[in-house]
Amino acid sequence: QLVIRGRQRVDSEGRVFLHGGIAARQFERMFVLADGVEVGEAVMENGLLHVDLTRARPETVVQTISIRKG
């Protein structure tokens, strides 16, 4: 499970805004990841969160079986 939480910093020292735009509130989102999916890294750039997910390849198991005639 991947949980992303965040809150917007209020940086309004001595400033007065006529319009606030996007509301400054906390958020939390949960994502259920499939088996074998791992979170690599997360980068916040220009207000956009980019999360790298990798899927581990299962090991290939080679099995030899004998076949009887019968």
ABEGO torsion letter per residue (X at the ends): XBBBBBBBBBBABGBBBABAEBBBBBBBBBBBBBBGBBBBBBBBBGGBBBBBBBBBBBBBBBBBBBBBBX
